[in-house]
Amino acid sequence: MPSEYLPILIFIIIATAFGLGALLLGMIFRPKKPYSEKLMPYESGITPVGEPRYRFSVRFYLVAMIFLVFDVEAIFIYPWAIVFDDIGTYGFIGMVIFIIIILIGYIFDWKKESFQWD
């Protein structure tokens, strides 16, 4: 075993021991008084209503994916804005093309009324 990896192995052993030790101490010392309200599922601070296996509309997932697309767009635009002075015209044209592609997708979703929650 190479000696360079020994500190990493020691760190992994200590981290695992700390995690398992914290769980074990919690199991030993925490109060154990279960009752019906405590064992009930927690749903955003309110009492759960309806069947837990409720099927969501496909629109919910479409809006979630649209959010992810625009979130990724923001992730790409931020570093571009930081180095804007250094990348020149080529970088500017590349980002304009990227924004146009995202804008076309946004307009497509708008026309398909994906943003409506009817």
HELIX and SHEET records of a PDB file:
HELIX    1   1 SER A    3  TYR A    5  5                                   3    
HELIX    2   2 LEU A    6  PHE A   29  1                                  24    
HELIX    3   3 VAL A   58  ILE A   82  1                                  25    
HELIX    4   4 PHE A   84  LYS A  111  1                                  28    
END                                                                             
